[in-house]
């Protein structure tokens, strides 16, 4: 991970550089807030961007897919990849069209993904991804069978080239525009998990899992 004194051109934040973050722990914290990323790579000379889920453990990102998928078969060859995680946290509504904006948190990671070959590490990495989406769920369910493991490829990417960019600011209005009779301010955006809905084919009498109850109790909203 680069420090502020040694930032490569690849990860440098150029537009409003004061919003750039290069500190390792801050980048980890931002990555841990989400579980969905977009993965960009070049396939047959054409740029491709694929959304997928991920998990972070220490200085690695794990993500998986069907062993025959275009994304997996390209990335496991060691092609360059760019991963982006982003969240919009608020609408910034100015009193002019030009000054409208959004508050956001984003992380971009560059590197080469590597296929996880060791079966024990592979199972661990899959648990990391599962826990990123819903902590505790992995320990409540049937683990992957040998057939399912064979059909799935797990990739890991070291978080060595990464930067974040965060905007958490109010409106930047022109002073003269405050004379206009127009409301201006911020509309925060929260992520909400709704009440759990039973699978209609599930046997009667089965209670909602502890992981889901914990999510609804403690993680119902996040900003």
N, C-alpha and C positions, 0 to 999 in steps of 0.2 A: 504494500500500500504506500502510495506516495505521501510525503509530508509537504507542508506548505512551501518549503524551500526548494523542493525538487519535484515539481509537477510537470509531467510529460505533456506534450501537445495533444496527445490522444485523449486525455481525461480532463484537460483544462477547461473550466467554465469561462466562456468568452463573453456572452451576453449577460450583463450585470454581474461581473465577477464577484462582487461582495456576497452574493448568495451562494457561492460555491463552497462545498464542504469536502475536505479531504481526510479528516480525522477518522481513523479506523473504527473506533467504538461508536461514533455517531452514525457512520454508514451501516454498521451492524444493527444498531437500534432501528434505523429506518427500514432496513430489510425485514426485520422481525415483526414489523407492524402489518405485513401483508403476506400473501401466499400465492399471488398470481403475477406472472411476469410476461413480457413479450420477448421472444428470442429472434434476433435478426441474423441472417446468414445469406450467403450467395449460393444458389443452386442452378447449375447449368448456365451461369452468367446472368441470372435473374435474381434481384434481391427479393428475399422472402422474409416475412415476419409472422411468427406463430405464437399465439398465447398458450401458456401452460402453467401448471402449478410448480412450486419449488419449495425447498426447505433449506435452511442454513444451519450448519454445525461448525462452530469455530470459524476457520477461514475458508470454508468450502460451501458452495451452493450445489445442491443435488436436484436433479430433475429427471423424469423418466418418460417413457413412451413405448409404444409397440415396437418390437425389434425390427419390423419391416417398414416403419414409417419413414417418410422422406427426411424429416428433421433428424431423427436418430441416426439413420445410415450416413448422413452427411457429417454430423457433428462428431461421431465416434472415429472418423478418419483424421481428426485433428484440425479441421478447418477453423479459421478465425470466426469468432462469434461475438455478438454484442447483445447483452441482456439489459432490459429496462424495466424498472418497477416504479410506478407512479400512482399518486393518490391526489385527487382534488379535494381540498379541505374547506374551500369557501368561494363564493362568487363575490368579486369586488366590483361594485356597481357605482361607477362615477356619474357625474352629471354631464359628461360629454361622451359621445360614442368612442372617441379615440382613446380615452383613459380607462376604459373598462379592462378588467383583468381577472385573474383567478389566483387564489392562494393554493399552494401545492407543496408536495414533498416528492422528490424523485431521486432515483439512484441509477447510474449506468455502470455496467461492469463489462470489461473487455477481456478476451483471453481465448484459450483453446480448451474445449471440454475433453474429458478422458473417460472411457468406458470403465465402469467398476467391474472387475472380473471376479474378485474374491466373493464367494457366496455369503459369507458372514457379514462382510462389509456392505454387500448389496442389500441384505435384509435390514441392516442398520440404517442405510441411507433411505430406504423406502419408509422406515419408521419415522425418520427425520421429516420427510415430506408430509406424511400423515399428521404428525404432531404440529406441523406448521399450520395446517388447515384447521384441525380441531384437536387440541391437546387431550390426550387420554383415550382417544377413539381406538388407536391401534391395539391397546390392551383389552378392548372389549369385543373384538371381532375375530373371525377365523383368519388365520394368517395365510399368505399365498401358498398355493400348492406348487409342487415341482413343475407341473405343466404351465401354471400361471407365471412362475418365475422365469421359465424359459422363453415365454412369449413377451417378456418385459425386459427392456434394457435401461439400466440406470447410468446416468452420466454425472460426473462431478466437475466443477469448475472452481479453481482457486480464485479468491477475491483479492488479487494482487494489483490489478489495474482498475480502479474504481473511483468515482466521484459522485457527490450528491449535489442537488440544488434545491433550495427551499425558499419559498416566498411566504411570509407570514406578516403581511403589512396591510395598512389601511389604504384608502384611496389616495391617488396622487392627482388631485384636481388642480386646475388653474385657478388662482385666487379670484380672477374676474368671474369665473363660472358660479361662484357661490352666490352671486346676485340672482341667479336663475331660480325659478320656483320648481326645483327638481329634487326628489329624495336621492340621497347618496349614502352609501354605507356598505356593509359586508353581510352576506347571508351565509352563515356557516353550513357546511355539509357534514352530516353524521352518517355513519354506517350502522344500520339497525338489523339485528337478527330477529325475525318474527317468531311467534310461537311455533313449536314443533308440530308437524302434521303426520299422523300415523300412515304407514304404508297400508293400503286397504287389503292387501293379501297377507299381512302379518297375523299370526295367531292372536286371539283375544287374550287379554290379561298381562301382556308384556309391558313393563313400565319403560318410560323414557330413560335412556342411558344416562349415567352420571356425567359423562363428558358433555352431553347436550344440555343437561340441567345446569351444569357449571357455566357453560357459555351464556345461557339465557340469564343466569343469576348475576354473573360478574362481567360479562363481556357483551352486553346487549347493544351498547353503543360505543363507537370509537370515532375519534376525530383526527 
